[in-house]
Amino acid sequence: MDRVVEKTEPGGLRVVAVFEGAKGGLVLVTGMGLLAFIHRDLLNAAEEVVRTFHLNPARHYPHIFLDAASRVTDTQLWLLALSALLYAVVRFIEAFGLWHRKLWAQWFGVLSGGIYIPVELFEVVHRLSWAKLTILSANLAIVAYLGYSLTIHGRPPRNPSLPSTPCSSRKT
């Protein structure tokens, strides 16, 4: 299963690899940023973010954000940072595999991207926004491209010495 897809043009897979690597990098930087708030006043920083973006703290999402910031502990920050590190490592491994046109990475990309599509569809149908539609469209494009690539090159070569049907070699 560690085959390299030789006939695939590397351009498309490398674009997806860069995108996946960028996602991993963004989450890694965010996780490292969380560590800066250990033993600090996270609520004060959250209130500053709400003020900077001119959000109404009484509205639903800013209120949830501020409430979460007031309750988070240092242990939870460490766990979030560790989770971000693990997610980033998975994205970097996928990006490496896609860059080198590994078949396992294409399968992993289809599965890991496809698992979010039902949730993203629900979110778009529930409350349409450009951000949600953009995320869904990008994910659909990546999953479709990787799926197309797999349909072209994703099957292992057939061994000509094996029978074409499993029952044709049995004697009755």
One Martini backbone bead per residue (centre of mass of N, CA, C, O) as a GRO file, in nm:
protein
  172
    1MET     BB    1   0.050   0.067  -0.001
    2ASP     BB    2   0.339   0.226  -0.075
    3ARG     BB    3   0.272   0.350  -0.332
    4VAL     BB    4   0.355   0.512  -0.628
    5VAL     BB    5   0.215   0.751  -0.838
    6GLU     BB    6   0.351   0.788  -1.150
    7LYS     BB    7   0.116   0.908  -1.355
    8THR     BB    8   0.084   1.145  -1.183
    9GLU     BB    9   0.054   1.462  -1.154
   10PRO     BB   10   0.204   1.663  -0.910
   11GLY     BB   11   0.049   1.934  -0.888
   12GLY     BB   12  -0.222   1.866  -0.738
   13LEU     BB   13  -0.096   1.720  -0.493
   14ARG     BB   14   0.082   1.963  -0.406
   15VAL     BB   15  -0.142   2.158  -0.341
   16VAL     BB   16  -0.268   1.983  -0.121
   17ALA     BB   17  -0.013   1.961   0.051
   18VAL     BB   18   0.015   2.261   0.115
   19PHE     BB   19  -0.260   2.293   0.247
   20GLU     BB   20  -0.218   2.082   0.473
   21GLY     BB   21   0.040   2.213   0.588
   22ALA     BB   22  -0.095   2.485   0.656
   23LYS     BB   23  -0.294   2.375   0.858
   24GLY     BB   24  -0.083   2.261   1.049
   25GLY     BB   25   0.067   2.530   1.102
   26LEU     BB   26  -0.171   2.691   1.218
   27VAL     BB   27  -0.230   2.498   1.456
   28LEU     BB   28   0.051   2.508   1.581
   29VAL     BB   29   0.059   2.812   1.640
   30THR     BB   30  -0.195   2.815   1.812
   31GLY     BB   31  -0.096   2.616   2.028
   32MET     BB   32   0.149   2.789   2.111
   33GLY     BB   33  -0.024   3.036   2.192
   34LEU     BB   34  -0.164   2.902   2.435
   35LEU     BB   35   0.094   2.884   2.615
   36ALA     BB   36   0.101   3.198   2.679
   37PHE     BB   37  -0.164   3.159   2.892
   38ILE     BB   38  -0.008   3.047   3.109
   39HIS     BB   39  -0.060   3.213   3.398
   40ARG     BB   40  -0.290   3.389   3.277
   41ASP     BB   41  -0.530   3.629   3.157
   42LEU     BB   42  -0.762   3.518   2.940
   43LEU     BB   43  -1.007   3.704   2.971
   44ASN     BB   44  -0.866   3.968   2.900
   45ALA     BB   45  -0.786   3.881   2.611
   46ALA     BB   46  -1.077   3.822   2.513
   47GLU     BB   47  -1.185   4.108   2.556
   48GLU     BB   48  -0.988   4.239   2.355
   49VAL     BB   49  -1.087   4.090   2.105
   50VAL     BB   50  -1.377   4.192   2.115
   51ARG     BB   51  -1.300   4.493   2.096
   52THR     BB   52  -1.129   4.490   1.832
   53PHE     BB   53  -1.391   4.361   1.664
   54HIS     BB   54  -1.657   4.497   1.758
   55LEU     BB   55  -1.807   4.321   1.970
   56ASN     BB   56  -2.084   4.194   2.129
   57PRO     BB   57  -2.083   4.046   2.441
   58ALA     BB   58  -2.406   3.971   2.436
   59ARG     BB   59  -2.372   3.793   2.225
   60HIS     BB   60  -2.351   3.471   2.162
   61TYR     BB   61  -2.046   3.413   2.071
   62PRO     BB   62  -1.893   3.610   2.257
   63HIS     BB   63  -2.009   3.485   2.516
   64ILE     BB   64  -1.890   3.203   2.481
   65PHE     BB   65  -1.596   3.292   2.464
   66LEU     BB   66  -1.583   3.432   2.745
   67ASP     BB   67  -1.676   3.191   2.913
   68ALA     BB   68  -1.448   3.000   2.833
   69ALA     BB   69  -1.213   3.185   2.926
   70SER     BB   70  -1.307   3.183   3.235
   71ARG     BB   71  -1.279   2.842   3.266
   72VAL     BB   72  -0.999   2.791   3.191
   73THR     BB   73  -0.723   2.589   3.231
   74ASP     BB   74  -0.400   2.497   3.226
   75THR     BB   75  -0.456   2.203   3.151
   76GLN     BB   76  -0.634   2.266   2.906
   77LEU     BB   77  -0.416   2.415   2.748
   78TRP     BB   78  -0.223   2.178   2.724
   79LEU     BB   79  -0.425   1.990   2.576
   80LEU     BB   80  -0.471   2.175   2.334
   81ALA     BB   81  -0.175   2.188   2.244
   82LEU     BB   82  -0.140   1.882   2.204
   83SER     BB   83  -0.366   1.850   1.997
   84ALA     BB   84  -0.240   2.041   1.790
   85LEU     BB   85   0.016   1.878   1.749
   86LEU     BB   86  -0.117   1.616   1.648
   87TYR     BB   87  -0.266   1.739   1.409
   88ALA     BB   88  -0.014   1.851   1.267
   89VAL     BB   89   0.131   1.583   1.224
   90VAL     BB   90  -0.085   1.459   1.045
   91ARG     BB   91  -0.074   1.680   0.824
   92PHE     BB   92   0.230   1.646   0.758
   93ILE     BB   93   0.214   1.352   0.670
   94GLU     BB   94   0.012   1.395   0.444
   95ALA     BB   95   0.179   1.602   0.286
   96PHE     BB   96   0.418   1.420   0.232
   97GLY     BB   97   0.263   1.198   0.078
   98LEU     BB   98   0.149   1.383  -0.145
   99TRP     BB   99   0.417   1.496  -0.251
  100HIS     BB  100   0.508   1.175  -0.302
  101ARG     BB  101   0.259   1.014  -0.418
  102LYS     BB  102   0.098   0.854  -0.207
  103LEU     BB  103  -0.162   0.642  -0.172
  104TRP     BB  104  -0.227   0.662   0.134
  105ALA     BB  105  -0.268   0.974   0.128
  106GLN     BB  106  -0.515   0.978  -0.052
  107TRP     BB  107  -0.695   0.809   0.126
  108PHE     BB  108  -0.670   0.985   0.377
  109GLY     BB  109  -0.783   1.245   0.246
  110VAL     BB  110  -1.063   1.137   0.180
  111LEU     BB  111  -1.143   1.050   0.469
  112SER     BB  112  -1.070   1.315   0.632
  113GLY     BB  113  -1.250   1.500   0.449
  114GLY     BB  114  -1.526   1.337   0.427
  115ILE     BB  115  -1.613   1.347   0.733
  116TYR     BB  116  -1.702   1.667   0.717
  117ILE     BB  117  -1.934   1.705   0.507
  118PRO     BB  118  -2.197   1.663   0.670
  119VAL     BB  119  -2.145   1.898   0.867
  120GLU     BB  120  -2.112   2.122   0.654
  121LEU     BB  121  -2.391   2.089   0.529
  122PHE     BB  122  -2.553   2.148   0.778
  123GLU     BB  123  -2.440   2.435   0.824
  124VAL     BB  124  -2.535   2.554   0.552
  125VAL     BB  125  -2.837   2.488   0.590
  126HIS     BB  126  -2.883   2.621   0.866
  127ARG     BB  127  -2.641   2.859   0.807
  128LEU     BB  128  -2.567   3.076   0.577
  129SER     BB  129  -2.226   3.134   0.460
  130TRP     BB  130  -1.936   3.215   0.315
  131ALA     BB  131  -1.746   3.053   0.495
  132LYS     BB  132  -1.895   2.779   0.484
  133LEU     BB  133  -1.899   2.758   0.173
  134THR     BB  134  -1.591   2.766   0.133
  135ILE     BB  135  -1.517   2.520   0.301
  136LEU     BB  136  -1.692   2.317   0.150
  137SER     BB  137  -1.573   2.364  -0.134
  138ALA     BB  138  -1.281   2.291  -0.069
  139ASN     BB  139  -1.335   2.007   0.037
  140LEU     BB  140  -1.477   1.896  -0.214
  141ALA     BB  141  -1.240   1.944  -0.410
  142ILE     BB  142  -1.033   1.765  -0.268
  143VAL     BB  143  -1.193   1.500  -0.257
  144ALA     BB  144  -1.248   1.484  -0.561
  145TYR     BB  145  -0.955   1.479  -0.657
  146LEU     BB  146  -0.861   1.234  -0.493
  147GLY     BB  147  -1.078   1.043  -0.601
  148TYR     BB  148  -0.997   1.063  -0.896
  149SER     BB  149  -0.706   0.967  -0.857
  150LEU     BB  150  -0.794   0.687  -0.748
  151THR     BB  151  -0.957   0.589  -1.000
  152ILE     BB  152  -0.703   0.588  -1.182
  153HIS     BB  153  -0.458   0.476  -0.945
  154GLY     BB  154  -0.583   0.301  -0.681
  155ARG     BB  155  -0.527   0.027  -0.806
  156PRO     BB  156  -0.401  -0.260  -0.807
  157PRO     BB  157  -0.242  -0.465  -0.985
  158ARG     BB  158  -0.321  -0.723  -1.180
  159ASN     BB  159  -0.288  -1.063  -1.166
  160PRO     BB  160  -0.270  -1.272  -1.441
  161SER     BB  161  -0.264  -1.557  -1.275
  162LEU     BB  162  -0.534  -1.488  -1.184
  163PRO     BB  163  -0.846  -1.518  -1.160
  164SER     BB  164  -1.127  -1.324  -1.233
  165THR     BB  165  -1.278  -1.527  -1.048
  166PRO     BB  166  -1.314  -1.692  -0.750
  167CYS     BB  167  -1.484  -1.958  -0.878
  168SER     BB  168  -1.328  -2.061  -1.149
  169SER     BB  169  -1.114  -2.271  -0.996
  170ARG     BB  170  -1.331  -2.455  -0.920
  171LYS     BB  171  -1.430  -2.783  -0.867
  172THR     BB  172  -1.741  -2.986  -0.916
   0.00000   0.00000   0.00000
